[in-house]
Amino acid sequence: MSKEIELKLAIAPAALNRLSAHPDFQQFKTEKSTRKQLFSKYFDTKDHTLRQAGISLRIRRDGAQFIQTIKSHRDSEALVMNRNEWEFPVPDLGKLDFTHAQITALAPLIETHDQRAAIQPLFTVSVDREILLLKYSNSIIEIALDHGRVSAGPKARQFAEVELELKSGSSEDLYALAREIAAIVTVRPSTRSKADRGFDLLNERTPQVTKAQPIILEEGTSTGEAFRIIARSCLKQFLTNEEVLRQTRVAGAVHQARVGLRRLRAAISVFRSIVDDDERAFISNELRWIANCLGEARDIDVYIKNILEPAKAKHAEDPAFIALAEKYAIHRERAYDSAQRAISSRRSTQAIIATIAWVEAGPWTCLEGKKAKKKRQQPIRKFASKQLDRRWNKIIKRATHLSSLEAEARHEVRISLKKLRYASEFFAGLFLKDEANKPFKAAISSMTKLQDLLGELNDIAVGRERETHSEAEDQLRDEHAADEHKLLSKAEKAYKDFAHVPPFWRAED
């Protein structure tokens, strides 16, 4: 068995050709260069039992050899693939070797004859691959430039990608090389394996809007590693929804992409004492820039959903309202044009690659000094409890007299509340047992309710400052603002409920 540390970069086929021929790419010192025609057959059951277990099984023809490969994904949230891998020679493309597979992660799924018989070929992947073995800084890194085609019966899709695999040396060099490649052509980090492409083709699946997945932290996890786990989850949420946004204009995609970025910036804030190095401010500012580029599209979606759509029944026959709705539909298209250009830009893709590099191997990961090491290595539970306490107390102090606060101060409370909620979701598993999740649910419910009410109040405050261009828009703004006193009263009650819910991280105290 070997461990595979690999970073995959999606790229347009034409851009892959440009990269290969570019002088800045050719100047890398090549230890070895080869070309291969690879053909792989992927196996699973009809209901994809192996895939559900995080295992891929293939036989690849590489020249005159046939190699059976079993891969087990160690971290479903990881952007840098860190996988266990087993390889064995077999006679041909259709002959699986279950004997050798007994010492792999596949073993529990092939214990019976029926289990083995259910495994069958599902799709094929053909790849024209150029392989460069580089000596980069103190490491040996293999670069694979792939032009590929995945096929399942009559269905097929083309793709191109760059794979960087660390053969020896430091993972820091792997990310540095990725950043250099991103400066030459537009690439984007990808979590999709060739097996993923095949299953997507089989199911005729296109990228879907995805919410944040639960984060699992073991109690003994170091604080530094906990930050990595959380940051990977946030980055994956952004990249998954960013891929949807590149192809469609679904409101949920731009929203969830921004949520992924906000969660990541919140994580950087929570772990600031651990990750505060020379790159932190740059990374945080670039993530803010991407989020701001998506902001107008999100704001228009919110305005349409919260203002225009509720007023539709009342003003359906009003020509001025119809004209206003048409104007915002045009604004929405322009805002999405801008958002799609931004996420496809070189700056955006470079920023995300830089963020991955920083999360995995930034200066903060190797800061010298006893104090810095102690902070990184301390168990996460104690750190988490202190962070949650500090943020909860800050909100209690700021929001005691909520109704008397100015709009800007209320908005600050809302931002603090959002960060507390994200932090609570990051750390929830450290404090909860299966039978004791009621305190967590009560806390999240109270935070969400207060956050939503403060959000509506902020929308009214922002609406007052927004320039209007018609009487219809003025009328809608006034209708929306009419609920302000009622919302403020509800927010006061929601705050009292929030203040009286016992913090779940203190439940065992």
Phi, psi and omega in degrees: 000142174232161175254134184250119175250113192219139174244126182253134180239121175283146184206149175290143181306318179294323179292329177296320177295320179295320180300312183300326183267354187287136181302323180294331177280321183290342180284348175298138183287113183266120176283328184199143178221130179218161174238142181221149168252113183251141176226122185236143174245128183256141186238147173189178173276169180299327179262015170061047180299318181294315181299318180296335179270004179078027183238139172241146183225124180215161166239129182243135171269118180234096187067237180266000183261152172237120185242124174271128182235131174242128179237139178239120182282124184274335184213106184292342180267352187290140174268329170269118187287123181235093193236150168276140186220135177235132180232139178216143174287144177226165186292322183201180186295334186258004188250095176286144179251097181280344179294308179294331183291348181294341180257018182243179178294346180285340189311313182296344184261002181228033184287330183247162177299318181297321178297316180292321182293335183283346181277126186217162177291138182244322180201168179235155176227123175250139186222131167264109191242132168253126184247127177241127176256114187251143164265109185240114185055243181256017187234160169250121184234132176264128175252126175248122177258110190248124162258119188229168177215126176253135186226140174219100186062231181279353184267142180205152175219144176267154175204165174217147180199161175243128178246129175249121181237126180282116178271321175199155179107213189253137176297335177302323179292326178301314181289324178297319177295320178300320179294324177293319177297319180294338177280345181266313180222165179280118175230166175218141177300143181223141176258003185273118174279172176294327175297319177302316180299320180295315180292324175299319179294316179303316184270001184052043184269136171251161181305140184244148173300132186230131174273170179299137178269152179302142180258130181252116176241127174281148185302326182274002180298139177290157181296321178297315180291326177299318177300317179300315181300315180294314182297321178299319179298316180295316180297319179295321177300315178297310186295322179297316182281331175297323178296321176297314183296329177297331188256333184223176179238051180276131183302322181297330183291312181293324179295310184289330174297317178293322178299317178302317179292318179295320178298319180293318178293326176294320178297319178298321178293315180299319184262020186304321181294342180265321191251014185282087178240193184290344183259346188303313183297318179299312180300312181298319180293322179292321176295322177296320179300315179298315180300319179295326178295334178267352189295318183296317179299318179293317180299319180292319177301317179295318180297317179296316183290316188269336184247304186289311184296316177298334182271356187299315182297319183289327187243020187302329182263003183274115181302326180294321178293318178300318179296322179295317179297320179294322179296318180288332175296320177292316178302320181297316180298318180294320180295322178289326173304312181296318181296317181292324176296319183297312183288342177268357185286157177299321181299316182296312183293323177295322180296319181290320177296318177299322179294315178300315180299319181292317180299314187278325187211031180290171180307328182298334184286345183224026176299131181280167179108140183299320183293315181296317179296318180298319179297314182295325188267353181296146178300143189290332189298313181295317178300315182298315181300317179295319180295317180294318177301312183299318183285324178295314180298324180297319180291317179303318182292319185283327193256010184304318179245069189300318185293339181268356182283147171290162184303320182294321179292321176298321180296323177295322176298318180298317179297316178297321179295319179297318179295322177296319180296315178300314180298321178298319179290324177301315192258000189307314185297343180286337188245352189246142168255164182304323185272000187232045181263000180298318178300322179293312180299319179295318180295313181296320179299316181292321177296314183297317181297314179293319179298317180296317180294318177294328176294318177296319178296322178293323177300320179295315180297317179294322180299326178295327182274342183287134177289132177254157186236007180201161177295328179297320180290322175300318182295316179296320179298317180294320179297320180292319182290343181298338181270005189299313182295322178295317179295321180296321178295318178295323180294321177300315179294319180297324178295316180299320177296316179300315183294336183262355176279122181298129177303127187296333181286353175255007188300329182268355182288000000 
